[in-house]
Amino acid sequence: MSDISQDRADAPAVARPPFPSGLIAPPPETDDFSRQIGEIFKRLSLAAETFPSQAFDRIVGTVLVALGKAVLEEAERQAERLRERKAPARPGIAVSATARRIDFDGWDHGDPEPR
């Protein structure tokens, strides 16, 4: 009985995943378009080498669904921005650089009167 508990104590507390860490690493922070595309292909290639073909087919399907969802969400954001820009002006006072200039005399005390 003591042999079994001793085997469990010798086992590592955290099991290592059976796949490369490159598959679960956070994406690199870069503005380089080519680097971002390369990272997607690199991870798909690692997944193809790591998992059997049926599992890889499911992974590719999930990636394509996620990509489609992200594209639709971004398209909706851009459409909303366009709707906001094309919306009619709100009623009220409009201020612009080309607005008609008028002199306003109300409560213009000007220079104080000499004594």
N, CA, C and O atoms as a GROMACS GRO file, in nm:
protein
  460
    1MET      N    1   0.081  -0.119   0.000
    1MET     CA    2   0.000   0.000   0.000
    1MET      C    3   0.086   0.126   0.000
    1MET      O    4   0.053   0.223  -0.067
    2SER      N    5   0.195   0.124   0.074
    2SER     CA    6   0.281   0.242   0.078
    2SER      C    7   0.351   0.264  -0.056
    2SER      O    8   0.386   0.377  -0.088
    3ASP      N    9   0.371   0.157  -0.135
    3ASP     CA   10   0.435   0.172  -0.266
    3ASP      C   11   0.348   0.254  -0.361
    3ASP      O   12   0.401   0.333  -0.439
    4ILE      N   13   0.217   0.237  -0.356
    4ILE     CA   14   0.127   0.308  -0.446
    4ILE      C   15   0.128   0.457  -0.414
    4ILE      O   16   0.137   0.540  -0.504
    5SER      N   17   0.118   0.492  -0.286
    5SER     CA   18   0.117   0.634  -0.249
    5SER      C   19   0.251   0.699  -0.280
    5SER      O   20   0.256   0.818  -0.311
    6GLN      N   21   0.359   0.622  -0.271
    6GLN     CA   22   0.490   0.677  -0.301
    6GLN      C   23   0.503   0.706  -0.451
    6GLN      O   24   0.567   0.803  -0.490
    7ASP      N   25   0.443   0.620  -0.536
    7ASP     CA   26   0.447   0.644  -0.681
    7ASP      C   27   0.374   0.773  -0.716
    7ASP      O   28   0.419   0.849  -0.802
    8ARG      N   29   0.264   0.798  -0.651
    8ARG     CA   30   0.188   0.920  -0.678
    8ARG      C   31   0.268   1.044  -0.635
    8ARG      O   32   0.260   1.148  -0.701
    9ALA      N   33   0.342   1.034  -0.528
    9ALA     CA   34   0.421   1.147  -0.480
    9ALA      C   35   0.536   1.178  -0.576
    9ALA      O   36   0.576   1.293  -0.590
   10ASP      N   37   0.588   1.074  -0.644
   10ASP     CA   38   0.697   1.095  -0.737
   10ASP      C   39   0.651   1.154  -0.869
   10ASP      O   40   0.731   1.211  -0.943
   11ALA      N   41   0.522   1.142  -0.900
   11ALA     CA   42   0.470   1.193  -1.027
   11ALA      C   43   0.471   1.345  -1.025
   11ALA      O   44   0.451   1.406  -0.920
   12PRO      N   45   0.495   1.407  -1.139
   12PRO     CA   46   0.493   1.554  -1.143
   12PRO      C   47   0.354   1.607  -1.111
   12PRO      O   48   0.253   1.545  -1.145
   13ALA      N   49   0.350   1.723  -1.046
   13ALA     CA   50   0.221   1.781  -1.005
   13ALA      C   51   0.141   1.828  -1.127
   13ALA      O   52   0.018   1.819  -1.128
   14VAL      N   53   0.209   1.877  -1.228
   14VAL     CA   54   0.142   1.926  -1.348
   14VAL      C   55   0.189   1.843  -1.466
   14VAL      O   56   0.309   1.836  -1.494
   15ALA      N   57   0.096   1.781  -1.535
   15ALA     CA   58   0.131   1.700  -1.650
   15ALA      C   59   0.161   1.792  -1.769
   15ALA      O   60   0.094   1.893  -1.789
   16ARG      N   61   0.260   1.755  -1.847
   16ARG     CA   62   0.294   1.834  -1.965
   16ARG      C   63   0.198   1.798  -2.077
   16ARG      O   64   0.160   1.682  -2.091
   17PRO      N   65   0.156   1.896  -2.155
   17PRO     CA   66   0.064   1.866  -2.265
   17PRO      C   67   0.133   1.781  -2.371
   17PRO      O   68   0.254   1.793  -2.391
   18PRO      N   69   0.057   1.695  -2.439
   18PRO     CA   70   0.117   1.607  -2.540
   18PRO      C   71   0.138   1.675  -2.675
   18PRO      O   72   0.159   1.606  -2.775
   19PHE      N   73   0.134   1.805  -2.680
   19PHE     CA   74   0.150   1.878  -2.806
   19PHE      C   75   0.248   1.992  -2.786
   19PHE      O   76   0.272   2.034  -2.673
   20PRO      N   77   0.304   2.043  -2.894
   20PRO     CA   78   0.403   2.151  -2.884
   20PRO      C   79   0.345   2.276  -2.820
   20PRO      O   80   0.228   2.311  -2.841
   21SER      N   81   0.427   2.344  -2.742
   21SER     CA   82   0.381   2.466  -2.674
   21SER      C   83   0.354   2.579  -2.772
   21SER      O   84   0.285   2.674  -2.738
   22GLY      N   85   0.408   2.569  -2.894
   22GLY     CA   86   0.384   2.672  -2.995
   22GLY      C   87   0.238   2.680  -3.036
   22GLY      O   88   0.193   2.782  -3.088
   23LEU      N   89   0.164   2.573  -3.012
   23LEU     CA   90   0.022   2.573  -3.048
   23LEU      C   91  -0.063   2.653  -2.950
   23LEU      O   92  -0.168   2.705  -2.987
   24ILE      N   93  -0.018   2.663  -2.826
   24ILE     CA   94  -0.099   2.732  -2.725
   24ILE      C   95  -0.036   2.862  -2.677
   24ILE      O   96  -0.091   2.928  -2.589
   25ALA      N   97   0.076   2.900  -2.735
   25ALA     CA   98   0.142   3.024  -2.695
   25ALA      C   99   0.057   3.144  -2.738
   25ALA      O  100  -0.014   3.136  -2.839
   26PRO      N  101   0.062   3.252  -2.663
   26PRO     CA  102  -0.013   3.371  -2.705
   26PRO      C  103   0.042   3.425  -2.837
   26PRO      O  104   0.160   3.406  -2.868
   27PRO      N  105  -0.042   3.491  -2.915
   27PRO     CA  106   0.006   3.543  -3.043
   27PRO      C  107   0.112   3.651  -3.024
   27PRO      O  108   0.107   3.725  -2.926
   28PRO      N  109   0.206   3.661  -3.117
   28PRO     CA  110   0.309   3.765  -3.104
   28PRO      C  111   0.248   3.903  -3.123
   28PRO      O  112   0.155   3.921  -3.201
   29GLU      N  113   0.301   3.999  -3.050
   29GLU     CA  114   0.254   4.137  -3.063
   29GLU      C  115   0.336   4.204  -3.172
   29GLU      O  116   0.450   4.246  -3.151
   30THR      N  117   0.274   4.215  -3.289
   30THR     CA  118   0.342   4.276  -3.402
   30THR      C  119   0.240   4.340  -3.494
   30THR      O  120   0.124   4.299  -3.497
   31ASP      N  121   0.283   4.440  -3.568
   31ASP     CA  122   0.198   4.504  -3.667
   31ASP      C  123   0.231   4.455  -3.808
   31ASP      O  124   0.173   4.499  -3.906
   32ASP      N  125   0.326   4.362  -3.816
   32ASP     CA  126   0.370   4.310  -3.945
   32ASP      C  127   0.267   4.210  -3.997
   32ASP      O  128   0.246   4.103  -3.939
   33PHE      N  129   0.203   4.246  -4.108
   33PHE     CA  130   0.099   4.164  -4.168
   33PHE      C  131   0.151   4.024  -4.204
   33PHE      O  132   0.084   3.924  -4.178
   34SER      N  133   0.269   4.017  -4.262
   34SER     CA  134   0.327   3.889  -4.303
   34SER      C  135   0.356   3.800  -4.184
   34SER      O  136   0.339   3.678  -4.191
   35ARG      N  137   0.400   3.859  -4.076
   35ARG     CA  138   0.430   3.781  -3.954
   35ARG      C  139   0.302   3.720  -3.896
   35ARG      O  140   0.303   3.606  -3.849
   36GLN      N  141   0.194   3.795  -3.899
   36GLN     CA  142   0.067   3.744  -3.847
   36GLN      C  143   0.016   3.627  -3.932
   36GLN      O  144  -0.028   3.526  -3.878
   37ILE      N  145   0.022   3.640  -4.064
   37ILE     CA  146  -0.020   3.532  -4.153
   37ILE      C  147   0.070   3.410  -4.134
   37ILE      O  148   0.022   3.297  -4.129
   38GLY      N  149   0.200   3.433  -4.123
   38GLY     CA  150   0.295   3.324  -4.101
   38GLY      C  151   0.268   3.249  -3.971
   38GLY      O  152   0.283   3.127  -3.965
   39GLU      N  153   0.229   3.322  -3.868
   39GLU     CA  154   0.200   3.258  -3.739
   39GLU      C  155   0.079   3.164  -3.751
   39GLU      O  156   0.078   3.056  -3.692
   40ILE      N  157  -0.020   3.204  -3.827
   40ILE     CA  158  -0.137   3.118  -3.848
   40ILE      C  159  -0.096   2.989  -3.919
   40ILE      O  160  -0.133   2.880  -3.877
   41PHE      N  161  -0.019   3.002  -4.027
   41PHE     CA  162   0.024   2.884  -4.101
   41PHE      C  163   0.118   2.796  -4.019
   41PHE      O  164   0.114   2.673  -4.029
   42LYS      N  165   0.203   2.858  -3.940
   42LYS     CA  166   0.295   2.780  -3.855
   42LYS      C  167   0.217   2.694  -3.757
   42LYS      O  168   0.248   2.577  -3.737
   43ARG      N  169   0.116   2.753  -3.695
   43ARG     CA  170   0.037   2.678  -3.597
   43ARG      C  171  -0.047   2.570  -3.664
   43ARG      O  172  -0.064   2.462  -3.607
   44LEU      N  173  -0.100   2.597  -3.782
   44LEU     CA  174  -0.173   2.493  -3.854
   44LEU      C  175  -0.080   2.378  -3.894
   44LEU      O  176  -0.119   2.262  -3.888
   45SER      N  177   0.042   2.412  -3.934
   45SER     CA  178   0.139   2.309  -3.970
   45SER      C  179   0.176   2.224  -3.849
   45SER      O  180   0.186   2.101  -3.860
   46LEU      N  181   0.198   2.288  -3.733
   46LEU     CA  182   0.226   2.212  -3.611
   46LEU      C  183   0.110   2.121  -3.573
   46LEU      O  184   0.130   2.008  -3.530
   47ALA      N  185  -0.011   2.171  -3.589
   47ALA     CA  186  -0.129   2.090  -3.557
   47ALA      C  187  -0.139   1.971  -3.652
   47ALA      O  188  -0.177   1.862  -3.610
   48ALA      N  189  -0.106   1.991  -3.780
   48ALA     CA  190  -0.111   1.882  -3.877
   48ALA      C  191  -0.010   1.772  -3.843
   48ALA      O  192  -0.038   1.654  -3.862
   49GLU      N  193   0.106   1.812  -3.791
   49GLU     CA  194   0.209   1.714  -3.753
   49GLU      C  195   0.176   1.645  -3.622
   49GLU      O  196   0.218   1.531  -3.600
   50THR      N  197   0.103   1.712  -3.535
   50THR     CA  198   0.080   1.661  -3.400
   50THR      C  199  -0.042   1.570  -3.391
   50THR      O  200  -0.038   1.468  -3.322
   51PHE      N  201  -0.149   1.606  -3.458
   51PHE     CA  202  -0.276   1.535  -3.442
   51PHE      C  203  -0.306   1.449  -3.563
   51PHE      O  204  -0.258   1.475  -3.673
   52PRO      N  205  -0.389   1.344  -3.542
   52PRO     CA  206  -0.430   1.262  -3.657
   52PRO      C  207  -0.518   1.342  -3.753
   52PRO      O  208  -0.567   1.449  -3.718
   53SER      N  209  -0.537   1.289  -3.873
   53SER     CA  210  -0.605   1.365  -3.979
   53SER      C  211  -0.748   1.404  -3.942
   53SER      O  212  -0.792   1.513  -3.976
   54GLN      N  213  -0.822   1.317  -3.873
   54GLN     CA  214  -0.960   1.352  -3.834
   54GLN      C  215  -0.960   1.469  -3.736
   54GLN      O  216  -1.043   1.560  -3.747
   55ALA      N  217  -0.869   1.467  -3.641
   55ALA     CA  218  -0.860   1.577  -3.544
   55ALA      C  219  -0.816   1.706  -3.615
   55ALA      O  220  -0.865   1.814  -3.584
   56PHE      N  221  -0.723   1.693  -3.709
   56PHE     CA  222  -0.677   1.811  -3.782
   56PHE      C  223  -0.791   1.870  -3.865
   56PHE      O  224  -0.803   1.992  -3.875
   57ASP      N  225  -0.875   1.785  -3.925
   57ASP     CA  226  -0.990   1.834  -4.000
   57ASP      C  227  -1.084   1.916  -3.909
   57ASP      O  228  -1.136   2.019  -3.950
   58ARG      N  229  -1.104   1.868  -3.787
   58ARG     CA  230  -1.188   1.943  -3.692
   58ARG      C  231  -1.122   2.076  -3.655
   58ARG      O  232  -1.190   2.178  -3.642
   59ILE      N  233  -0.991   2.075  -3.637
   59ILE     CA  234  -0.918   2.198  -3.603
   59ILE      C  235  -0.932   2.299  -3.716
   59ILE      O  236  -0.961   2.416  -3.690
   60VAL      N  237  -0.912   2.256  -3.839
   60VAL     CA  238  -0.924   2.347  -3.954
   60VAL      C  239  -1.066   2.402  -3.963
   60VAL      O  240  -1.084   2.521  -3.988
   61GLY      N  241  -1.166   2.316  -3.943
   61GLY     CA  242  -1.304   2.362  -3.944
   61GLY      C  243  -1.331   2.468  -3.838
   61GLY      O  244  -1.398   2.568  -3.864
   62THR      N  245  -1.278   2.445  -3.719
   62THR     CA  246  -1.296   2.541  -3.609
   62THR      C  247  -1.226   2.673  -3.639
   62THR      O  248  -1.279   2.780  -3.611
   63VAL      N  249  -1.107   2.664  -3.697
   63VAL     CA  250  -1.032   2.786  -3.732
   63VAL      C  251  -1.109   2.866  -3.838
   63VAL      O  252  -1.118   2.988  -3.828
   64LEU      N  253  -1.164   2.797  -3.937
   64LEU     CA  254  -1.238   2.867  -4.042
   64LEU      C  255  -1.365   2.932  -3.988
   64LEU      O  256  -1.401   3.043  -4.028
   65VAL      N  257  -1.433   2.864  -3.896
   65VAL     CA  258  -1.553   2.922  -3.835
   65VAL      C  259  -1.515   3.045  -3.753
   65VAL      O  260  -1.583   3.148  -3.758
   66ALA      N  261  -1.406   3.035  -3.676
   66ALA     CA  262  -1.362   3.149  -3.594
   66ALA      C  263  -1.321   3.266  -3.683
   66ALA      O  264  -1.350   3.382  -3.651
   67LEU      N  265  -1.254   3.238  -3.793
   67LEU     CA  266  -1.214   3.344  -3.886
   67LEU      C  267  -1.336   3.411  -3.948
   67LEU      O  268  -1.342   3.534  -3.958
   68GLY      N  269  -1.433   3.331  -3.988
   68GLY     CA  270  -1.556   3.387  -4.045
   68GLY      C  271  -1.630   3.474  -3.945
   68GLY      O  272  -1.682   3.580  -3.980
   69LYS      N  273  -1.636   3.429  -3.820
   69LYS     CA  274  -1.704   3.506  -3.715
   69LYS      C  275  -1.632   3.640  -3.692
   69LYS      O  276  -1.696   3.744  -3.680
   70ALA      N  277  -1.500   3.635  -3.686
   70ALA     CA  278  -1.423   3.758  -3.664
   70ALA      C  279  -1.441   3.856  -3.780
   70ALA      O  280  -1.451   3.977  -3.759
   71VAL      N  281  -1.446   3.803  -3.902
   71VAL     CA  282  -1.464   3.889  -4.019
   71VAL      C  283  -1.602   3.955  -4.016
   71VAL      O  284  -1.614   4.074  -4.042
   72LEU      N  285  -1.706   3.878  -3.983
   72LEU     CA  286  -1.841   3.934  -3.976
   72LEU      C  287  -1.853   4.040  -3.866
   72LEU      O  288  -1.916   4.144  -3.887
   73GLU      N  289  -1.792   4.016  -3.752
   73GLU     CA  290  -1.796   4.115  -3.643
   73GLU      C  291  -1.727   4.244  -3.684
   73GLU      O  292  -1.776   4.353  -3.655
   74GLU      N  293  -1.613   4.232  -3.752
   74GLU     CA  294  -1.541   4.352  -3.797
   74GLU      C  295  -1.622   4.426  -3.903
   74GLU      O  296  -1.625   4.550  -3.903
   75ALA      N  297  -1.686   4.354  -3.993
   75ALA     CA  298  -1.770   4.417  -4.095
   75ALA      C  299  -1.886   4.493  -4.031
   75ALA      O  300  -1.922   4.602  -4.076
   76GLU      N  301  -1.945   4.435  -3.926
   76GLU     CA  302  -2.053   4.503  -3.856
   76GLU      C  303  -2.004   4.630  -3.788
   76GLU      O  304  -2.074   4.731  -3.788
   77ARG      N  305  -1.884   4.626  -3.729
   77ARG     CA  306  -1.827   4.746  -3.666
   77ARG      C  307  -1.806   4.857  -3.770
   77ARG      O  308  -1.840   4.973  -3.745
   78GLN      N  309  -1.751   4.821  -3.884
   78GLN     CA  310  -1.727   4.921  -3.988
   78GLN      C  311  -1.858   4.976  -4.043
   78GLN      O  312  -1.868   5.096  -4.070
   79ALA      N  313  -1.959   4.892  -4.060
   79ALA     CA  314  -2.089   4.939  -4.108
   79ALA      C  315  -2.152   5.034  -4.007
   79ALA      O  316  -2.214   5.133  -4.046
   80GLU      N  317  -2.137   5.006  -3.880
   80GLU     CA  318  -2.191   5.095  -3.776
   80GLU      C  319  -2.121   5.230  -3.780
   80GLU      O  320  -2.187   5.334  -3.768
   81ARG      N  321  -1.991   5.231  -3.799
   81ARG     CA  322  -1.918   5.358  -3.810
   81ARG      C  323  -1.964   5.439  -3.931
   81ARG      O  324  -1.978   5.562  -3.923
   82LEU      N  325  -1.989   5.371  -4.042
   82LEU     CA  326  -2.039   5.441  -4.161
   82LEU      C  327  -2.179   5.498  -4.138
   82LEU      O  328  -2.208   5.609  -4.180
   83ARG      N  329  -2.265   5.421  -4.070
   83ARG     CA  330  -2.399   5.471  -4.040
   83ARG      C  331  -2.393   5.594  -3.951
   83ARG      O  332  -2.469   5.688  -3.970
   84GLU      N  333  -2.304   5.593  -3.854
   84GLU     CA  334  -2.290   5.709  -3.765
   84GLU      C  335  -2.241   5.832  -3.842
   84GLU      O  336  -2.285   5.943  -3.815
   85ARG      N  337  -2.150   5.813  -3.937
   85ARG     CA  338  -2.098   5.926  -4.015
   85ARG      C  339  -2.203   5.982  -4.109
   85ARG      O  340  -2.205   6.103  -4.134
   86LYS      N  341  -2.290   5.897  -4.163
   86LYS     CA  342  -2.390   5.941  -4.260
   86LYS      C  343  -2.521   5.985  -4.194
   86LYS      O  344  -2.612   6.030  -4.262
   87ALA      N  345  -2.530   5.972  -4.063
   87ALA     CA  346  -2.652   6.010  -3.992
   87ALA      C  347  -2.677   6.160  -4.007
   87ALA      O  348  -2.582   6.238  -4.011
   88PRO      N  349  -2.804   6.200  -4.016
   88PRO     CA  350  -2.832   6.344  -4.028
   88PRO      C  351  -2.788   6.418  -3.902
   88PRO      O  352  -2.782   6.363  -3.793
   89ALA      N  353  -2.757   6.545  -3.923
   89ALA     CA  354  -2.710   6.627  -3.811
   89ALA      C  355  -2.819   6.639  -3.706
   89ALA      O  356  -2.938   6.643  -3.738
   90ARG      N  357  -2.778   6.643  -3.584
   90ARG     CA  358  -2.873   6.658  -3.474
   90ARG      C  359  -2.927   6.800  -3.472
   90ARG      O  360  -2.855   6.895  -3.505
   91PRO      N  361  -3.052   6.816  -3.432
   91PRO     CA  362  -3.106   6.952  -3.424
   91PRO      C  363  -3.038   7.030  -3.312
   91PRO      O  364  -2.990   6.973  -3.215
   92GLY      N  365  -3.035   7.160  -3.328
   92GLY     CA  366  -2.973   7.244  -3.226
   92GLY      C  367  -2.879   7.343  -3.290
   92GLY      O  368  -2.888   7.372  -3.410
   93ILE      N  369  -2.791   7.394  -3.212
   93ILE     CA  370  -2.696   7.495  -3.259
   93ILE      C  371  -2.585   7.425  -3.334
   93ILE      O  372  -2.521   7.333  -3.283
   94ALA      N  373  -2.563   7.470  -3.456
   94ALA     CA  374  -2.455   7.415  -3.536
   94ALA      C  375  -2.340   7.513  -3.537
   94ALA      O  376  -2.359   7.632  -3.560
   95VAL      N  377  -2.222   7.463  -3.513
   95VAL     CA  378  -2.103   7.547  -3.513
   95VAL      C  379  -2.010   7.494  -3.621
   95VAL      O  380  -1.978   7.376  -3.624
   96SER      N  381  -1.967   7.584  -3.709
   96SER     CA  382  -1.873   7.544  -3.811
   96SER      C  383  -1.781   7.661  -3.844
   96SER      O  384  -1.808   7.775  -3.807
   97ALA      N  385  -1.674   7.631  -3.912
   97ALA     CA  386  -1.578   7.736  -3.948
   97ALA      C  387  -1.635   7.827  -4.055
   97ALA      O  388  -1.591   7.942  -4.066
   98THR      N  389  -1.730   7.781  -4.133
   98THR     CA  390  -1.786   7.862  -4.241
   98THR      C  391  -1.922   7.921  -4.206
   98THR      O  392  -1.993   7.970  -4.294
   99ALA      N  393  -1.959   7.916  -4.081
   99ALA     CA  394  -2.089   7.969  -4.039
   99ALA      C  395  -2.096   8.119  -4.063
   99ALA      O  396  -1.993   8.187  -4.064
  100ARG      N  397  -2.217   8.172  -4.084
  100ARG     CA  398  -2.235   8.315  -4.108
  100ARG      C  399  -2.195   8.393  -3.984
  100ARG      O  400  -2.239   8.362  -3.873
  101ARG      N  401  -2.114   8.491  -4.004
  101ARG     CA  402  -2.066   8.572  -3.892
  101ARG      C  403  -2.158   8.693  -3.875
  101ARG      O  404  -2.189   8.761  -3.972
  102ILE      N  405  -2.201   8.719  -3.754
  102ILE     CA  406  -2.282   8.837  -3.725
  102ILE      C  407  -2.226   8.905  -3.601
  102ILE      O  408  -2.164   8.842  -3.516
  103ASP      N  409  -2.249   9.035  -3.593
  103ASP     CA  410  -2.208   9.108  -3.474
  103ASP      C  411  -2.316   9.094  -3.369
  103ASP      O  412  -2.435   9.106  -3.398
  104PHE      N  413  -2.273   9.070  -3.250
  104PHE     CA  414  -2.368   9.054  -3.140
  104PHE      C  415  -2.347   9.170  -3.043
  104PHE      O  416  -2.237   9.188  -2.991
  105ASP      N  417  -2.450   9.248  -3.019
  105ASP     CA  418  -2.437   9.366  -2.934
  105ASP      C  419  -2.483   9.341  -2.791
  105ASP      O  420  -2.462   9.426  -2.704
  106GLY      N  421  -2.541   9.233  -2.765
  106GLY     CA  422  -2.597   9.210  -2.632
  106GLY      C  423  -2.491   9.207  -2.523
  106GLY      O  424  -2.396   9.128  -2.529
  107TRP      N  425  -2.507   9.290  -2.426
  107TRP     CA  426  -2.424   9.302  -2.307
  107TRP      C  427  -2.277   9.319  -2.342
  107TRP      O  428  -2.189   9.257  -2.281
  108ASP      N  429  -2.252   9.403  -2.439
  108ASP     CA  430  -2.114   9.435  -2.477
  108ASP      C  431  -2.080   9.565  -2.407
  108ASP      O  432  -2.114   9.673  -2.456
  109HIS      N  433  -2.013   9.556  -2.296
  109HIS     CA  434  -1.985   9.675  -2.218
  109HIS      C  435  -1.867   9.753  -2.272
  109HIS      O  436  -1.848   9.869  -2.234
  110GLY      N  437  -1.787   9.695  -2.359
  110GLY     CA  438  -1.676   9.766  -2.424
  110GLY      C  439  -1.580   9.828  -2.323
  110GLY      O  440  -1.559   9.773  -2.215
  111ASP      N  441  -1.522   9.946  -2.359
  111ASP     CA  442  -1.428  10.014  -2.271
  111ASP      C  443  -1.505  10.087  -2.161
  111ASP      O  444  -1.613  10.139  -2.186
  112PRO      N  445  -1.450  10.090  -2.042
  112PRO     CA  446  -1.517  10.165  -1.935
  112PRO      C  447  -1.514  10.315  -1.967
  112PRO      O  448  -1.419  10.364  -2.029
  113GLU      N  449  -1.616  10.387  -1.923
  113GLU     CA  450  -1.624  10.532  -1.947
  113GLU      C  451  -1.518  10.603  -1.866
  113GLU      O  452  -1.494  10.568  -1.750
  114PRO      N  453  -1.455  10.705  -1.926
  114PRO     CA  454  -1.353  10.779  -1.851
  114PRO      C  455  -1.420  10.862  -1.741
  114PRO      O  456  -1.536  10.902  -1.758
  115ARG      N  457  -1.355  10.888  -1.637
  115ARG     CA  458  -1.412  10.964  -1.525
  115ARG      C  459  -1.376  11.106  -1.531
  115ARG      O  460  -1.416  11.184  -1.445
   0.00000   0.00000   0.00000
